[in-house]
Amino acid sequence: MRRHFHLPRANAVLSALGAVVVATLVAILVAMSAPVSGAPASLQSTIEDVARRWPDIGHISPAELDRLMARHAVVIFDVRTPAEYAVSHLPGAISVDPDMASAAFLGHFGDRVKGKTAVFYCSVGVRSSRLAERVAKGLKGHGATSVDDLAGGIFAWHGDKRPLVDAKGPTDFVHPYDSSWGQLLKRPQLARTAPGG
């Protein structure tokens, strides 16, 4: 017994199915291209979230880092883009690529940390915690006494009115990362995307 398919009905089913597939693909593409929901409600909530997400490294306050700097017991790594670093950075901070491979990082900086605390920072702690966690074991193997993230990153440091520098010397400016995250700055009137103003 042969079955006969009615071509018009089959075409209608295929057309409807095709429309559903196309609509689904369009919805997926729109969702993928939509901007991220933006920055968290507060810098404090970000600090807490970062500490939860990266529990295997320390998270120290700006005051704690200030004390380590006064004792010359720290190596500081700025884990932001060159443009962010150019606007301002912590005195003595070494600019590093957030995506630097662990082996390359340890090859370049492993010998600098012996007997010192390695502190990483970025805008708020996400990029720096990610890198710090990736290289922590290796840095401790090179003699680092601790591997920590600066809680709240440069935004917290800047908010506490602690010193920042650029290529010319002291500055009050800080890079906002982007317009959403920049809303977390305590002193947003000092946000700049280029050095010196």
Stockholm file with secondary structure:
# STOCKHOLM 1.0

chainA/1-197         MRRHFHLPRANAVLSALGAVVVATLVAILVAMSAPVSGAPASLQSTIEDVARRWPDIGHISPAELDRLMARHAVVIFDVRTPAEYAVSHLPGAISVDPDMASAAFLGHFGDRVKGKTAVFYCSVGVRSSRLAERVAKGLKGHGATSVDDLAGGIFAWHGDKRPLVDAKGPTDFVHPYDSSWGQLLKRPQLARTAPGG
#=GR chainA/1-197 SS CCCCCCHHHHHHHHHHHHHHHHHHHHHHHHHHHSCCCCSCSCHHHHHHHHHHHCTTSEEECHHHHHHHHHTTCEEEEECSCHHHHHHCBCTTCEECCTTCCHHHHHHHHGGGGTTSEEEEECSSSHHHHHHHHHHHHHHHHTTCSEEEEETTHHHHHHHTTCCEEETTEEECCBCCSSTTGGGGCSSGGGBCSSTTC
#=GC SS_cons         CCCCCCHHHHHHHHHHHHHHHHHHHHHHHHHHHSCCCCSCSCHHHHHHHHHHHCTTSEEECHHHHHHHHHTTCEEEEECSCHHHHHHCBCTTCEECCTTCCHHHHHHHHGGGGTTSEEEEECSSSHHHHHHHHHHHHHHHHTTCSEEEEETTHHHHHHHTTCCEEETTEEECCBCCSSTTGGGGCSSGGGBCSSTTC
//
